[in-house]
Amino acid sequence: MNVNPTDVRYTDALQRLLTIVNELRAQCPWDKEQTLDSLRYLTIEETYELSDAILENDLNAIKKELGDLMLHLVFYAKITAEQDVFDIADVMNGLCEKLIARHPHVYGTVNADDADTVKRHWEQLKLQEKGNYSALAGVPNMLPALVKAIRIQEKARGMGFDWRPDDLSSVWHKVKEEIQEFVEHIDPVSQKPHNFIEAENEFGDILFSLVNYARFVGINPENALEKTNKKFMRRFMWMETAIREANKQMHDLSLEELEFFWQQAKQQEKIK
């Protein structure tokens, strides 16, 4: 599907959405009550639903969730327009100006022949625009820890603080080094930490170094972990069903019996 930015369908569709949001804001009791604050947690939920749809590669769901998110964006701009702060046109024009400024290799004279160079320039320009003292100041505090680790490392990389791209062995060596440091805080007999705080710190270092390695080999650790979460849930729920059909209770089974059902669940996925 070729996207023609001058296609009247796009402007018609946006105008239709703006009209409906205006009507709902004026006539719907629920819409009348909404504020920037009340919509915030709903927007977070919609963002995660879009993320789920992308991981499932469900294109129809992606289209739906994009629509839900777009509604939120327009709704926020409607509320701020009522406050005489800014409207949806200000939002879009501001975005256009930012995109032009952040892409001097397209709209200016800067050379950037690869994606890494583009990202590095992006971070440097962003720092200049915001006047931030630190490149990490732009990392949102509310990000989930795993996603935050990814962004922190990307920001640091944009400032030139990173392993050499051809030195993957050193990146993996760092992972093993962090694991060894964690193990040193574990009692070999009780298998519990000598000092919980120190062990927790070392475990965090393991996760951070694994995120770093994943970045170097082109794996998004957030996506990888979520896919594993979903895989575990599928297998576990299959186990629950199989155990019920066998007229048994999961908590009555031995670990060996549970392992048998777990292996069956894995085998079922291979058959499919």
Disulfide bonds with the S-S distance in Angstrom:
none
